[in-house]
């Protein structure tokens, strides 16, 4: 099992949940593919049409930026926490 933590701005795409549980560990891509199967609107906020992470979305695996761990190929062991954080801009 893997926990996917969502901030307030993304919870509406997941029925209001702040934490999702998925069974598919292995890589970040596998975790996000399972998220897409259950919450497709949430997936569209995280990944673009090509299936790549949107540039304004930061994803952390157990506190480490996935971009430093191999991006979508980052290993995600069972029991890990994946945190999704959209960038906030404004003035």
C-alpha positions as CSV (number, residue, x, y, z in Angstrom):
1,X,0.0,0.0,0.0
2,X,1.1,3.6,-0.8
3,X,-0.4,6.7,0.6
4,X,-0.9,9.7,-1.7
5,X,-1.3,13.0,0.2
6,X,-3.3,15.8,-1.4
7,X,-3.4,19.5,-0.5
8,X,-6.7,21.4,-0.3
9,X,-6.7,22.6,-3.9
10,X,-6.6,19.1,-5.3
11,X,-9.0,17.4,-2.9
12,X,-12.1,18.3,-4.9
13,X,-10.8,16.1,-7.7
14,X,-10.7,13.1,-5.3
15,X,-14.0,13.5,-3.5
16,X,-12.6,15.7,-0.8
17,X,-10.1,13.1,0.4
18,X,-6.8,14.4,1.8
19,X,-5.2,10.9,1.7
20,X,-5.6,8.3,-1.0
21,X,-4.5,4.7,-0.6
22,X,-3.3,2.8,-3.7
23,X,-2.1,-0.8,-3.8
24,X,0.4,-0.5,-6.7
25,X,3.9,0.3,-5.5
26,X,7.0,0.0,-7.6
27,X,7.4,3.3,-9.4
28,X,5.8,6.7,-9.3
29,X,4.3,6.0,-12.7
30,X,2.6,2.9,-11.4
31,X,1.2,4.8,-8.4
32,X,-0.1,7.6,-10.7
33,X,-1.6,5.1,-13.2
34,X,-3.6,3.6,-10.3
35,X,-4.7,7.1,-9.2
36,X,-5.8,7.8,-12.8
37,X,-7.9,4.7,-12.9
38,X,-9.9,5.8,-9.8
39,X,-9.6,9.6,-10.0
40,X,-9.1,10.6,-13.7
41,X,-9.8,14.3,-13.0
42,X,-7.1,14.4,-10.4
43,X,-4.6,12.7,-12.8
44,X,-5.3,15.5,-15.4
45,X,-4.3,18.0,-12.7
46,X,-1.0,16.1,-12.0
47,X,0.0,14.9,-15.5
48,X,-0.3,16.4,-19.0
49,X,-1.6,14.8,-22.2
50,X,1.6,12.9,-22.7
51,X,1.5,11.4,-19.2
52,X,4.4,13.6,-17.9
53,X,4.3,15.5,-14.7
54,X,3.0,19.0,-15.2
55,X,5.8,21.5,-14.7
56,X,3.9,23.4,-11.9
57,X,3.3,20.2,-9.9
58,X,5.9,19.0,-7.4
59,X,5.7,15.3,-6.3
60,X,7.7,14.0,-3.3
61,X,8.3,10.3,-2.4
62,X,8.9,10.0,1.3
63,X,10.0,13.7,1.4
64,X,12.4,13.5,-1.6
65,X,11.6,15.4,-4.8
66,X,10.8,12.8,-7.4
67,X,12.7,14.7,-10.1
68,X,15.9,13.9,-8.2
69,X,14.9,10.2,-7.9
70,X,14.2,9.5,-11.5
71,X,10.9,11.4,-12.2
72,X,8.1,9.0,-13.0
73,X,10.5,6.1,-12.8
74,X,11.3,7.0,-9.2
75,X,11.0,3.9,-7.0
76,X,8.1,3.9,-4.6
77,X,8.3,1.1,-2.0
78,X,5.3,-0.4,-0.2
79,X,4.4,1.8,2.7
80,X,5.7,5.0,1.1
81,X,4.0,8.4,1.2
82,X,3.7,10.3,-2.1
83,X,2.9,14.0,-1.6
84,X,1.5,16.0,-4.5
85,X,2.0,19.8,-4.3
86,X,0.9,22.2,-7.0
87,X,3.0,25.4,-7.2
88,X,1.3,28.5,-5.9
89,X,1.9,31.8,-7.7
90,X,0.5,35.2,-7.4
91,X,1.2,38.6,-6.1
